[in-house]
């Protein structure tokens, strides 16, 4: 795994392949996942230099990702909220609320998707702040701030000065998956890398994380496909 610094930073999956004769970058049209394929004997430093040399193309490609494969969200749509499937329906009153297996949204039906997204972001901030504070307490390291983004290339990040960033779409995943990502990023407050020492920290605060990571690998693209507003 490599990270291309910038605004926003881009997570890049490094893949050594016996068939690769040169470096190549690929961006998934489904979820924006970036993969850099490299020959078996290539040095990682060479791969990172190749990545930096193609940063402009990569960022332009990510920005221009087509929405054709994405599913519009509005009244009648079924979306996951904390892993639970809810149908969006017209509601009354002033705020979005859950009632049985429905997500009731008042107001103009044309803005239902945008209102649901705003509601999800508030819920995501609350849940992620709570989880981050919990795991930061376990490692004994405070974080300096928490921000939400709609990034296609990563679920979270931790900067050297303790700033945490998460994709707000995590609120649609099962709560255990959100907790894992929070633990994953908080562990970087101790080890700002993916060394064995880092994974020991993750194991210590969130044992069994492998299943949650696998869920994101298998299902994460479905969360990215949902389009809440044009």
Secondary structure, 3 states (H helix, E strand, C coil): CEEECCCCCEEEEEEEECCCCCCEEEECCCCCCEEEEEECCCCHHHHHHHHHHCHHHHHHHHHCCCCCCCEECCCCCEEEECCEEEEEEECCCCCCEEECCEEEECCCHHHHHHHHHHHHHHHHHHHHHHHHHHHHHHHCCCCCEEEEECCCCCCEEECCCCEEEEEHHHHHCCHHHHHHHHHHHHHCCCCCCCCHHHHHHHHHHCCCHHHHHHHHHHHHHHHHCEECCC
